[in-house]
Amino acid sequence: MSIPIVIEPLNVKHATRLFELTEQNRDYLKVWLPWLDSVCKVEDTLEFIHSMLEQKHLVNYVIIYNGNVCGIAGFYKIEQDPKIGLIGYWLAEKYSGKGIMTLAVKQIVEVGFVKLKLDKIEIRCAEENFKSRSIAKRLGFRKEFTVQDAEWLYSKYVNHIVYSQFLHELNP
């Protein structure tokens, strides 16, 4: 049985629903996402969407499960020469543990290698964020290195584990 998910390009029409999800899941998301304090009204979400859309080389999607927007995934940064895409994602709590994000990220990886012609894709996760790390592992990413004190998370620094997948490893 397949999980009914769709990824749809991020658009301003998603602002209200994404803000509602952020509000409903603020405590859950705040454990691993440092930007929650800067999202206080729907206009903040709208501003984020506009900033992503202005950067034409970035590709971001809302995740739709059984017809409901439940999260977001995509490339928050793309480096050039070599072309390396960094994937970020979040999912509302009631949708976690169902395999939704793994399937969404799998589709994002395909977009990265096929549409964006990336050479390498990275997923950077807080060292203690085992759910996020398991997504990278399930999708065949390999642990490349650890970045000490990579991110300030409200009251402390957290280390990031960097997982990577190379195009040449998929198509020898």
C-alpha positions as CSV (number, residue, x, y, z in Angstrom):
1,M,0.0,0.0,0.0
2,S,1.4,3.4,-1.0
3,I,1.1,6.5,1.1
4,P,-1.0,9.1,-0.7
5,I,1.4,12.1,-0.7
6,V,1.9,14.8,-3.3
7,I,4.5,17.6,-3.3
8,E,3.3,20.8,-4.8
9,P,5.5,23.8,-5.6
10,L,5.5,26.4,-2.7
11,N,3.2,29.3,-3.5
12,V,1.7,32.3,-1.7
13,K,-1.6,30.5,-1.6
14,H,0.0,28.2,1.0
15,A,0.8,31.0,3.4
16,T,-2.2,30.8,5.6
17,R,-2.2,27.0,6.0
18,L,1.5,26.9,6.6
19,F,1.2,29.6,9.3
20,E,-1.6,27.7,10.9
21,L,0.5,24.5,10.9
22,T,3.4,26.5,12.4
23,E,1.1,27.8,15.2
24,Q,-0.5,24.5,15.9
25,N,2.9,22.7,16.1
26,R,5.1,25.5,17.5
27,D,6.3,23.6,20.6
28,Y,6.8,20.4,18.6
29,L,8.8,22.2,15.8
30,K,10.8,24.4,18.2
31,V,12.8,21.4,19.5
32,W,14.8,21.4,16.2
33,L,13.9,24.5,14.2
34,P,15.6,27.8,15.1
35,W,13.3,30.2,13.2
36,L,10.0,29.7,15.1
37,D,10.3,33.0,17.1
38,S,10.5,35.0,13.9
39,V,7.2,33.6,12.6
40,C,4.5,35.4,14.6
41,K,1.9,36.2,12.0
42,V,0.8,35.0,8.5
43,E,2.7,37.8,6.9
44,D,6.0,36.3,8.2
45,T,5.2,33.1,6.4
46,L,4.2,35.0,3.3
47,E,7.5,36.9,3.5
48,F,9.4,33.5,3.7
49,I,7.5,32.3,0.7
50,H,8.3,35.4,-1.3
51,S,12.0,35.2,-0.4
52,M,12.0,31.5,-1.6
53,L,10.2,32.4,-4.9
54,E,12.5,35.3,-5.6
55,Q,15.5,32.9,-5.5
56,K,14.6,31.1,-8.7
57,H,17.3,28.5,-8.3
58,L,15.7,27.3,-5.0
59,V,12.9,24.8,-5.3
60,N,10.6,24.2,-2.4
61,Y,7.4,22.3,-2.0
62,V,4.5,21.9,0.4
63,I,3.7,18.3,1.3
64,I,0.1,17.2,0.9
65,Y,-1.1,14.0,2.6
66,N,-4.7,12.8,1.9
67,G,-5.5,16.3,0.5
68,N,-4.1,18.1,3.6
69,V,-1.0,20.4,3.6
70,C,1.1,18.9,6.4
71,G,4.6,20.3,5.9
72,I,7.3,21.6,3.7
73,A,10.5,20.3,2.0
74,G,12.9,21.6,-0.5
75,F,16.3,23.2,-1.2
76,Y,17.0,26.1,1.1
77,K,20.5,26.6,-0.4
78,I,22.2,25.6,-3.6
79,E,26.0,26.1,-3.9
80,Q,27.6,26.3,-7.3
81,D,30.7,24.6,-8.8
82,P,30.2,21.8,-7.8
83,K,26.4,22.1,-7.6
84,I,25.4,21.1,-4.1
85,G,21.9,21.3,-2.8
86,L,21.0,21.4,0.9
87,I,17.6,20.0,1.8
88,G,15.5,21.2,4.6
89,Y,12.1,20.0,5.8
90,W,9.5,20.0,8.6
91,L,6.3,18.1,9.2
92,A,3.3,18.7,11.5
93,E,3.4,16.4,14.5
94,K,0.2,14.5,13.8
95,Y,1.7,13.4,10.4
96,S,5.1,12.2,11.7
97,G,5.9,8.5,11.9
98,K,3.9,7.6,8.8
99,G,6.7,7.7,6.3
100,I,5.4,10.9,4.7
101,M,8.6,12.8,5.0
102,T,10.8,10.0,3.7
103,L,8.6,9.8,0.5
104,A,8.6,13.6,0.1
105,V,12.4,13.9,0.5
106,K,12.9,11.0,-2.0
107,Q,10.9,13.1,-4.5
108,I,13.0,16.2,-3.6
109,V,16.2,14.3,-4.2
110,E,14.9,13.2,-7.6
111,V,14.1,16.8,-8.5
112,G,17.6,17.8,-7.3
113,F,19.5,15.3,-9.5
114,V,17.2,15.3,-12.5
115,K,15.7,18.8,-12.8
116,L,18.4,20.9,-11.0
117,K,21.3,18.8,-12.3
118,L,23.0,18.8,-8.9
119,D,26.2,16.9,-8.3
120,K,25.6,16.4,-4.6
121,I,22.7,16.7,-2.1
122,E,23.2,17.2,1.6
123,I,20.9,16.8,4.5
124,R,22.1,18.4,7.7
125,C,20.5,17.3,10.9
126,A,21.1,18.1,14.6
127,E,23.1,15.3,16.1
128,E,20.3,14.4,18.5
129,N,17.5,14.7,15.9
130,F,17.2,10.9,15.3
131,K,13.9,11.2,13.3
132,S,15.5,13.5,10.8
133,R,18.7,11.5,10.7
134,S,16.8,8.3,10.0
135,I,15.2,9.9,6.9
136,A,18.7,10.5,5.4
137,K,19.8,6.9,6.3
138,R,16.6,5.3,4.8
139,L,17.2,7.2,1.5
140,G,20.8,5.9,1.2
141,F,22.6,9.1,2.3
142,R,25.9,8.5,4.0
143,K,27.3,10.3,7.0
144,E,30.0,12.5,5.8
145,F,31.1,14.6,8.8
146,T,30.0,16.4,12.0
147,V,29.9,20.2,12.3
148,Q,30.5,21.2,15.9
149,D,28.3,24.0,17.3
150,A,26.7,24.4,13.8
151,E,23.5,26.1,15.0
152,W,22.2,28.1,17.9
153,L,18.9,26.5,19.0
154,Y,17.3,29.0,21.4
155,S,19.5,28.3,24.5
156,K,22.4,26.2,23.2
157,Y,24.5,25.2,20.2
158,V,23.8,21.9,18.5
159,N,26.2,19.9,16.4
160,H,25.0,18.9,12.9
161,I,25.6,15.6,11.2
162,V,26.0,16.1,7.4
163,Y,24.7,13.3,5.2
164,S,25.3,13.3,1.5
165,Q,24.4,11.6,-1.7
166,F,26.4,12.1,-4.9
167,L,24.9,11.8,-8.4
168,H,27.9,9.7,-9.6
169,E,27.2,7.2,-6.8
170,L,23.7,6.7,-8.2
171,N,24.7,6.4,-11.8
172,P,28.2,4.8,-11.9
